[in-house]
Every structure is written in structure tokens, then in C-alpha cells.
Amino acid sequence: MGCGAATSVRRLAEASIDHLVDATGVHRGSLYGVFGSKRGLFLRVGRVEQGA
């Protein structure tokens, strides 16, 4: 994982759900509906970063 990716992962880990909702414009219910939790979103981002 490069420096930029590590910084992105750290920022995601530190972000609140409210910050994610505000930054993406996605409704809280949609975020939970697709990813189940902030952890689920975090894991999905990790898979995308790894090219999976």
C-alpha cells in the first residue's frame, strides 16, 4: 500500500459516519444498506485498493 493509500485508509478510519454522509452525499440508510457498517465500507475500500 502506497503512502497515499495509507493516508486514505487512516482518514476513513478516523471519519465519523456523519462526515462520510456529508462528504459523499449518500444517505445514512443507503450507506448502511449497502455496506452494513462503517467497518463494511472500510473493508470494501481495502479490497478496491488491492484490486480485488
C-alpha positions as a Markdown table, in Angstrom:
| # | Residue | x | y | z |
|---|---|---|---|---|
| 1 | Met | 0.0 | 0.0 | 0.0 |
| 2 | Gly | 1.4 | 3.4 | -1.0 |
| 3 | Cys | 1.6 | 6.5 | 1.1 |
| 4 | Gly | -1.5 | 7.9 | -0.5 |
| 5 | Ala | -3.5 | 4.8 | 0.1 |
| 6 | Ala | -2.3 | 4.5 | 3.7 |
| 7 | Thr | -3.3 | 8.1 | 4.3 |
| 8 | Ser | -6.7 | 7.5 | 2.8 |
| 9 | Val | -7.3 | 4.4 | 4.9 |
| 10 | Arg | -6.3 | 6.3 | 8.1 |
| 11 | Arg | -8.6 | 9.2 | 7.2 |
| 12 | Leu | -11.5 | 6.7 | 6.6 |
| 13 | Ala | -10.8 | 5.0 | 9.9 |
| 14 | Glu | -10.9 | 8.4 | 11.7 |
| 15 | Ala | -14.0 | 9.7 | 9.9 |
| 16 | Ser | -17.4 | 9.6 | 11.6 |
| 17 | Ile | -20.5 | 8.3 | 9.7 |
| 18 | Asp | -21.7 | 11.9 | 9.7 |
| 19 | His | -18.6 | 13.0 | 7.9 |
| 20 | Leu | -18.9 | 10.2 | 5.4 |
| 21 | Val | -22.6 | 11.1 | 4.7 |
| 22 | Asp | -21.7 | 14.8 | 4.3 |
| 23 | Ala | -18.7 | 14.1 | 2.1 |
| 24 | Thr | -20.4 | 11.6 | -0.2 |
| 25 | Gly | -24.0 | 12.9 | -0.3 |
| 26 | Val | -25.1 | 9.4 | 0.3 |
| 27 | His | -27.9 | 8.9 | 2.8 |
| 28 | Arg | -27.0 | 7.1 | 6.1 |
| 29 | Gly | -29.6 | 4.4 | 5.4 |
| 30 | Ser | -28.1 | 3.8 | 1.9 |
| 31 | Leu | -24.6 | 3.5 | 3.4 |
| 32 | Tyr | -25.7 | 1.0 | 6.0 |
| 33 | Gly | -27.9 | -0.8 | 3.4 |
| 34 | Val | -25.0 | -1.4 | 1.0 |
| 35 | Phe | -22.1 | -1.8 | 3.4 |
| 36 | Gly | -23.8 | -2.8 | 6.7 |
| 37 | Ser | -21.5 | -0.7 | 8.8 |
| 38 | Lys | -18.5 | 1.7 | 8.7 |
| 39 | Arg | -16.3 | -1.4 | 9.0 |
| 40 | Gly | -18.0 | -2.9 | 6.0 |
| 41 | Leu | -17.3 | 0.2 | 4.0 |
| 42 | Phe | -13.7 | 0.2 | 5.3 |
| 43 | Leu | -13.2 | -3.5 | 4.2 |
| 44 | Arg | -14.7 | -2.8 | 0.7 |
| 45 | Val | -12.3 | 0.2 | 0.2 |
| 46 | Gly | -9.4 | -2.1 | 1.2 |
| 47 | Arg | -10.4 | -4.7 | -1.4 |
| 48 | Val | -10.8 | -2.0 | -4.1 |
| 49 | Glu | -7.3 | -0.6 | -3.2 |
| 50 | Gln | -5.9 | -4.1 | -3.6 |
| 51 | Gly | -7.5 | -4.6 | -7.0 |
| 52 | Ala | -9.9 | -7.3 | -5.8 |
